[in-house]
Amino acid sequence: MSIQQQIYNFLHEKNPQVELNDDTELFKSGVVNSLFALEIVIFVETTFGIRLKRKDVKLENFESINRIAALVERVQKGK
């Protein structure tokens, strides 16, 4: 299963009534708020076996499923 699909499944499980695609703006659309963002950070770290640094935890990295997936890939590659 792709990184995007795993993130989608997590978000959809938490918000089954919301239609999402890989580019849905999660904060602007109201799918994610600041408390839920913390849940996403924990999900990303545990699911993908990575450790996010403070500089990684910023709005632009969590704006959409594609942005979160790109962050995961960057951290996995050590960049």
C-alpha positions as CSV (number, residue, x, y, z in Angstrom):
1,M,0.0,0.0,0.0
2,S,1.4,3.4,-0.9
3,I,2.2,6.1,1.6
4,Q,-0.7,8.2,0.2
5,Q,-3.1,5.4,0.6
6,Q,-2.1,4.7,4.2
7,I,-2.5,8.4,5.1
8,Y,-5.8,8.6,3.2
9,N,-7.1,5.5,5.2
10,F,-6.1,7.1,8.5
11,L,-7.8,10.4,7.6
12,H,-10.9,8.7,6.2
13,E,-11.2,6.5,9.3
14,K,-11.3,9.6,11.5
15,N,-13.5,11.6,9.1
16,P,-15.6,9.2,7.1
17,Q,-18.1,11.8,6.0
18,V,-15.5,14.0,4.3
19,E,-14.5,13.5,0.7
20,L,-10.7,13.6,0.3
21,N,-8.2,13.4,-2.5
22,D,-4.4,13.6,-2.4
23,D,-4.5,17.4,-2.9
24,T,-7.4,18.3,-0.5
25,E,-6.2,21.2,1.6
26,L,-6.7,19.6,5.0
27,F,-6.6,22.7,7.2
28,K,-8.5,25.0,4.9
29,S,-11.2,22.5,4.3
30,G,-11.6,21.9,8.1
31,V,-10.6,18.2,7.9
32,V,-7.7,18.9,10.3
33,N,-7.4,21.2,13.3
34,S,-4.5,21.7,15.6
35,L,-5.3,18.9,17.9
36,F,-5.9,16.4,15.1
37,A,-2.6,17.6,13.5
38,L,-0.8,16.2,16.6
39,E,-2.5,12.8,16.0
40,I,-1.3,12.9,12.4
41,V,2.3,13.5,13.5
42,I,2.1,10.5,15.9
43,F,0.5,8.4,13.2
44,V,3.2,9.3,10.7
45,E,6.0,8.6,13.1
46,T,4.6,5.2,14.2
47,T,3.3,4.0,10.9
48,F,6.4,4.9,8.8
49,G,9.0,4.3,11.5
50,I,10.4,7.8,11.3
51,R,11.2,10.6,13.8
52,L,10.1,14.1,12.8
53,K,12.2,17.0,13.8
54,R,10.8,20.3,15.0
55,K,11.6,21.9,11.6
56,D,9.5,19.2,9.9
57,V,6.4,19.9,11.9
58,K,5.1,22.9,10.1
59,L,1.8,23.7,8.3
60,E,3.2,23.4,4.8
61,N,4.2,19.8,5.3
62,F,0.7,18.8,6.4
63,E,-1.4,20.8,4.0
64,S,-2.5,17.7,2.0
65,I,-2.0,14.0,1.7
66,N,0.6,14.5,-1.0
67,R,2.5,17.0,1.2
68,I,2.5,14.5,4.1
69,A,3.7,11.7,1.9
70,A,6.5,13.9,0.5
71,L,7.6,14.7,4.0
72,V,7.6,11.0,4.9
73,E,9.7,10.2,1.8
74,R,12.2,13.0,2.6
75,V,12.7,11.9,6.2
76,Q,13.0,8.2,5.2
77,K,15.8,9.2,2.7
78,G,17.5,11.3,5.4
79,K,17.0,14.6,3.7
